[in-house]
Amino acid sequence: MAGTVAHRFPIVTSDLTIEYPPHGASPAHVAVRGLTLRVAPGEVLGLLGESGSGKSTIARVLSTLSVEPGPDLRPVITGGDALVFGVPLRGLSRRKAAKLGFNIGFLAQDAGSTLESTSTVAELVAEPILLRDRHFDRRELEGLVVTMIDAVRLPLSILGRYPYELSSGQRQRVALARALILEPTLLIADEPTAGVDVTVRAAITELFAELQRERAFTALVISHDVAVLRAVADRIAILYQGVLVGLGTIDEVFDDPSHPYVARLAESFHDAH
Ligand SMILES: Nc1ncnc2c1ncn2[C@@H]1O[C@H](COP(=O)(O)OP(=O)(O)OP(=O)(O)O)[C@@H](O)[C@H]1O
């Protein structure tokens, strides 16, 4: 039974606990505690919570990025498990993580503002394909890049430009194009509108919603902005200090808040709208 559910749902977590191991003088830190949820195919789940509530930690683990070597301390699953496309992430080997990762797009926090400054837009958007297969046919690649740039509603004249020649909104569109070029079936987006000028935030949110409708990928969207999630998410999960304190549609969660933090959020959201 568990196997069937796990394969039908792109993301299944059961009693998932994630820790940062001890380092230097700092003891181990439990960032996420006992998280149980499922994300259905084609569903967009919004992850809401204040700073430090564990949102990015979940994104790192589910995107399998936490298995990759890097300078940062990596979060580790120490309780329960998370299954992505039916593959258990606990103790996942680097090789299996890389294979799974091809189906997962990741839009990192500040992705637009951290684009490699010495690469052109065309190079940046082509890069995920070339990293996977450096012998990929150049003409075909050019076609894919053009299609993707068009899909994120950018003019083709932008292809030869460098990130510093673009607006923050244009840079974020390029970052989105990079995250989607491999046509992932799951997209994990960490604060897709952070680092984007306030005036174009709504446009980026709308673009995200349109692309999701067109391509029907499953998505986990992290944001502390209820308005963003109202526009893109089917359901939201609310985290408070690493614990799930609300799960459902925005109306379900806010109309019947079972936790004081959710009640505060609901109040400020209703006041603003
Ligand atoms: N590399 C790390 N080592 C130790 N603890 C960490 C590390 N990264 C994050 N944490 C801790 O884990 C908890 C969750 O952090 P996380 O970045 O997931 O929160 P967040 O909800 O994404 O916050 P923000 O909205 O500010 O990005 C926090 O208490 C944070 O201090």
The ligand as an SDF file (V2000), in Angstrom:
LIG
                    3D

 31 33  0  0  0  0  0  0  0  0999 V2000
   24.0510   25.2510    7.8060 N   0  0  0  0  0  0  0  0  0  0  0  0
   23.3370   25.2860    8.9430 C   0  0  0  0  0  0  0  0  0  0  0  0
   23.8370   24.8340   10.1220 N   0  0  0  0  0  0  0  0  0  0  0  0
   23.1300   24.8370   11.2620 C   0  0  0  0  0  0  0  0  0  0  0  0
   21.8540   25.2840   11.3420 N   0  0  0  0  0  0  0  0  0  0  0  0
   21.2970   25.7450   10.2040 C   0  0  0  0  0  0  0  0  0  0  0  0
   21.9930   25.7810    8.9560 C   0  0  0  0  0  0  0  0  0  0  0  0
   21.1580   26.2950    8.0100 N   0  0  0  0  0  0  0  0  0  0  0  0
   20.0040   26.5810    8.6560 C   0  0  0  0  0  0  0  0  0  0  0  0
   20.0880   26.2480    9.9620 N   0  0  0  0  0  0  0  0  0  0  0  0
   19.0370   26.3880   10.9910 C   0  0  0  0  0  0  0  0  0  0  0  0
   17.9220   25.5720   10.6540 O   0  0  0  0  0  0  0  0  0  0  0  0
   16.7070   26.2640   10.9250 C   0  0  0  0  0  0  0  0  0  0  0  0
   15.8940   26.3450    9.6640 C   0  0  0  0  0  0  0  0  0  0  0  0
   16.5600   27.1650    8.7110 O   0  0  0  0  0  0  0  0  0  0  0  0
   16.0020   27.3770    7.2330 P   0  0  0  0  0  0  0  0  0  0  0  0
   17.0420   28.0940    6.4420 O   0  0  0  0  0  0  0  0  0  0  0  0
   15.4900   26.1040    6.7200 O   0  0  0  0  0  0  0  0  0  0  0  0
   14.7540   28.3590    7.5150 O   0  0  0  0  0  0  0  0  0  0  0  0
   13.8490   29.1750    6.5050 P   0  0  0  0  0  0  0  0  0  0  0  0
   12.4550   28.9730    6.9880 O   0  0  0  0  0  0  0  0  0  0  0  0
   14.1570   28.7930    5.1170 O   0  0  0  0  0  0  0  0  0  0  0  0
   14.2880   30.6690    6.7650 O   0  0  0  0  0  0  0  0  0  0  0  0
   14.4170   31.9020    5.7140 P   0  0  0  0  0  0  0  0  0  0  0  0
   13.0090   32.2880    5.3950 O   0  0  0  0  0  0  0  0  0  0  0  0
   15.1320   32.9290    6.5130 O   0  0  0  0  0  0  0  0  0  0  0  0
   15.1890   31.3940    4.5380 O   0  0  0  0  0  0  0  0  0  0  0  0
   17.0950   27.6210   11.4930 C   0  0  0  0  0  0  0  0  0  0  0  0
   17.0060   27.5560   12.8870 O   0  0  0  0  0  0  0  0  0  0  0  0
   18.5200   27.8160   11.0450 C   0  0  0  0  0  0  0  0  0  0  0  0
   19.2270   28.5840   11.9860 O   0  0  0  0  0  0  0  0  0  0  0  0
  1  2  1  0
  2  3  1  0
  2  7  2  0
  3  4  2  0
  4  5  1  0
  5  6  2  0
  6  7  1  0
  6 10  1  0
  7  8  1  0
  8  9  2  0
  9 10  1  0
 10 11  1  0
 11 12  1  0
 11 30  1  0
 12 13  1  0
 13 14  1  0
 13 28  1  0
 14 15  1  0
 15 16  1  0
 16 17  2  0
 16 18  1  0
 16 19  1  0
 19 20  1  0
 20 21  2  0
 20 22  1  0
 20 23  1  0
 23 24  1  0
 24 25  2  0
 24 26  1  0
 24 27  1  0
 28 29  1  0
 28 30  1  0
 30 31  1  0
M  END
$$$$
